[in-house]
């Protein structure tokens, strides 16, 4: 019955299919980037891109599964909500790891430091998902928000290391990093404020609810970040490190 509901017109239809189409998009990008795209990157670089897109796909699948099966029972709701949050955590981890990997490409010590700290916060976020800890959803969400906010630290560090706006790589990529934060902040603001349904209750139950906007914007954010990574790889392939790290 739950599987059949995927093809019904309900208040979950857009939530389910927005991320099914998102999964198709990132599967296609995985095949394109790793097989068709003519960038002479190393095997490790391709692995990072592949893992990023794989995590995005996992997020899309787990989200669609949550919106498909959570109505089955209270136990199923709790189980698939955990899967959904794990998918979000995997995506945040992938965004961080790809960002840190490329930003500190020429400075392995800082690269390893930030990768380690990001993984530790990921481990904490995953531990809080276990029912045995009985952590409320508000606390879980705060951990995700804090994890996302932590990205400001390596970003500022990277800008300083690169010499600020005098470096063309900063001019190229810092606006895209800030753009990513702006997109995700918009999605989160819509999600927590429940706009527009708080102003027009009952009007957007099937199309246009805040959660549906959240889904669509998140797919766009992931695609935007993927393109940012490709731009950085192309820049490094053309320019190398050239001693541009200043700190």
N, C-alpha and C positions, 0 to 999 in steps of 0.2 A: 504493500500500500504506500509506504514512504517513497519507494522508487517511482511508483506511478505518479505521485504528487509532483514530481519534477516537471511533468508535462501538463499539469493543471494550471489554471490561472488563479493564483492565490496571492496573499500578501507577502509570500516568500519567493514568488517566482523571479522577480528582478534580483533579489539577493542571491538566489541560487545561480541563475544564468549569467549574471554579471561576472561572477568568478569562474564559472565554467569557460566563458569566453576569455577571461583573463588567463586561465591555465593554457588554453589553446595559443594565445598570443605568446606567452613565455616559452612554451614548447617550441613554437616556430622560431623564436629568436635564438633558442639554444642550438637548434639545427643550423640556422643561418650563421651564427657567430663561430661555431666550432668547425663547420664543414665548408661553408660557402664564402664567408668573409675573408678577403685577401689581405690579412694583416699578419706580418711575419713576427708574431709574438712567440715567447717561449712556451713550453708545455705547462709550466707553473702558472703563467699568466692566463692561459686558456682554462686551466683548472679552476682558477679563482672566478673567472667569468661563468664557467659551467656551474660551479657551486652556488653562485649568486642566483642564477636563473633557476636552478633546481630548488632552492629554498623558496623562491617566489612561487614556483609551481606547487610546492607542498602547501604553502599558505592558501593558495586558491582552492586546492582540492579539499583541505581540511575545513575551510570556511563553507564551501558548498555542502560538504557532508553535514556540518553542524546545522545549517538551515534546512537540510532535508530530513535528518533523523532525530533532531532534538525534541520533536513533538511526540515521539513514541511513548516515552514515560519519563518520570522524574529522574530515574537513574540514567537513562539515555541522555537527557538534557545535560546533566552534570558531566557525564563522560565526554560528550561531543563538544561541550563548552571548553573543557580542558584541552581537547585536541585543537580547537580553534585558537585558543590562546597560545598553544605551543607553536602553531603555524605563524602567528604574529611574531612570537619571540624569535623563531628561526629567520624570519625576514629581516628583523632588526639586526640580528647577529650578522647576517649576510651583508647588509648595507654597511655596517660598521667595519667588518673585516675587509671588504673590498675597498672601502674608502681609506682605511688605515694602510692597507697593503700598497695601494697606489700612491697615496700622499707621501708616505715615508719610504718609497721605493729605493731611494739612494742612501738611506740611513737606517741600517738594519737594527741597531740597538733600540731606537725609539719605535721602530716598527714592531719589534718583538714585545716591548713594554706595553704598548697600547693594545696589541692583539691579546696579550695575557689578561689585562684588566677587563677588556670587553668580554672575554670568555668567562671570567669569574663572575661578572654581573649576570651573564646569561645563565650560569649554573644556579645562581641565587633565584633568578626569575623562574627557572624550571622547578627548583625545589619547592617553591611556594605553590605550585600547581597540584601537588600531591594532597589528596583529601585528608590524609592523616594529620596534616598540620592545621587543618581547619582555618585557613586564612580567608578572610572575607574578600569579596570581589573588589571592593574599594581599595584595599591595601595592594592587591595584585595590580590594579590599574596604576596606582601611584608608583610602583616599582618600574613599570613600563615607561611611565612619563619621566621618571628620574633617569632611567637608562638612556632614553632619547636625549634628555638634556645634557647628559655627560658628553655627548658628541661635541659640545661647544669647546671643551678643553683641548682635544687634539686639533680641532680646527684653528683655534687661536694660536696654538703652538706652531702649527704648520705655516700659517701666515707670517709669523715672526721669523721662523727659520728661512723662509724664502725671501725675506727682505721686504715684505709688504708689497704695495702697489707698484714698486719699481720692477718687479719680476713679472714677465708676461704670463707665466703659468698661473699666478695669483689672479691676474686680470681675467684670464680665461675661465678659471674654475671656481673661484670664490663666489661669484654671483650665482653659479649653478648650485653650490652647496647651500647658500642662503635661500635660493629658490626652493630647494627640497624642503628645508625647514618651514618655509612659508606654506607650501602645499600641504604638508602633513599637519601643520598647525590649523589650517583651514578645515581639514577633514575632522580633526579632533574637536574643534570648536563646534562644528555642526553636529557631531556625534553627542557631545555632552549637553548641548543646549536644546536638543530635540527640535531644531528648526528644519522644516516649517510646520510640522504637525502641532506644535504647541500653540500656534496662532490660528491654524485652520484644522482643528481636530475632525477626523473622519473624511477629510477631502483627499488625503494623500496616502491612504492605507495600502493601495495597490501600486501606485507609481508616484515617486517624488518624495518619499519619506527620508528622514535624516539618515537612517541606516543605509538606504540605497545610495544616497549621495556619498556616504562614507565609502561604500564599496567601489563606486566608480572613480572617486578621487584617488583612492589607494592604488588602484590599477594604473592610473595615470602617473602617480608618484613613482611607482616601481619602474615603469617604462622610462620615465624621465631620468631616474638614477642610472639605469642601464646605459642610456645614451651618454650620460656624463662620464661613466667609466670608459666607454669606447673612445671618447674625446681625449681622455687622459692617456690611454694606451697609445693612441696615434701621436700625441705630442711627444711622449717619451721615445717612441720608435724613431721619430724624426730628429729629436734634440738630445737625447741621452740625459745624463745628470749634469755634466758641465760645471761641477762645483757650485751649483746654485743654492746649496744649503748653507745658511749663514750662521746657525746657532749650534 
